[in-house]
């Protein structure tokens, strides 16, 4: 198996991050224009969150720099320690799909129960991914 395949799930997750970033930018600029909010009134994050109502995409964007950081490190470790195999590749793609589902729910309906399920599933996938990596490091 070509070990470089492990980087495609990471590329997909980065692409998701960029898509959410664009969604956040469009939502913020639209609300700032619509509500005629002077930029000086949203100069800090505290002011921004106190003034803006449409913050779902911004919250999701921030989420994409939490658990996914562990994923990115795991991808690099899998590659560097020659642990790219069907299991690690499937787990990496499964994690990305869980993040896509989480982002979609978060940026649209924001139904917390379903968003939580997507998040919890991704966390479990990361636990298994890292357990597989740790076992591989013990060999």
N, C-alpha and C positions, 0 to 999 in steps of 0.2 A: 504494500500500500504506500502511496506517495505521502510522506509525512506532511507535506505542504498543504494537504487538504484540510488540516486542522485550522488553518487560518481563514478559511471561507466563512465559517460561522462567526468568527470575530469581525470579518468585513461586513457581514450582514447586520450584526449588532451595531456597528459603527454607523452603517447606513440608517438604521432605525433611529439612532440618536440624532442624526442630522435631520431626518424627517420630523421628529418631535421638536427639534430646535426651530425649524421653519414654522411649524404649527404654532409654537409659542410666540415667535416673533410676529406672525400675522395676527394672532389673537390680541397680543399686547398693543400693537400699533393701532389696530382697529378700535379697541376700547379707549385708548388715549385720545384718538381723534374724535370718536363719537361723544365722549364725555368731556372733551375739551380740557383735559388735565394738563396743566403746565408741567413741563419736565422737572422743574426745580422742586415740585411737590412729590416727586417719586425718585429722588436722588439716592435714597438708601433702600435697602431691601425691606426694612421695617415700614418705611413710607409707602413703598410699592405695594406690599401686601395689605396695608391698611386701606389703600385707595382702590386697587383693582379688584374686580369680582371674578373675572374669568382667569383663574390661576391653575386650572387642571393641567394644561400642557406644561406649565412651568414646574409644577410639582412632579410631573412625570419625568421631565428632563432631569431634575435633580435626582430622582430615583435611578436613572440610568447611569449615575456615577457612584452608586452604592454597591449593591450585590454584583453588578457586572464587573467591577474591578477584580473581584476574586476569580471570575470567569476568565478575564484576560490573562491574569497571571497563570492560571491553570493551563490555558492554551499554550503559553510559552514553555511552561515546564513540560507539558506532554511532548512538545516538539523537541526540546533540548535533551530530554531523557529517553528519546526513542519509544515513547508510549502512545504513539498515534496508531490506533487499531480500530476495528469496527465498534467496539464498546465506547471508547473515548470520543470517537467521531459522532456516534449516535447520541451520546449524552450531550455533547456540545450543541448539536443541532436542536435537540429537544429543549435545551435551556433557551436557545434563541427563540424558538417558537413560543415558549411560555412568556418570554419578555414581549414579543410582538402582541400576544393576546392581552397581556397586562397593560401595555401602552394603548392599545386600541380601546379597551374598556375605560381606562383612566381618562383618555382624551375625548371620549364620546359620551356614553351614558353615565359613566362613573358609578356604576352599581357596585357598591363596596363589597358585597358578598362575592360576586363573581371575580372582581379584581383581586380579592384576597385569595381565592382559589388558584388563580393564575400565579400569583406571587408565591404562595406556599408550595405549589407544584414545582416551580423553578428552584426554590430553596432546597427541596428534597433532591432534585436532579443535581444540584451543585454538591450536596453532601455525598451522593453516590459518585459523582465525577472525582471529587477530591479523595474519597476512600480508594477508588481505583488507582489514582495517581500515587497515593501513599503506599499502597500494596506494591505497586510497580517499583517504587524507590527502595523497598525492602529487599528486593531480589538481588 
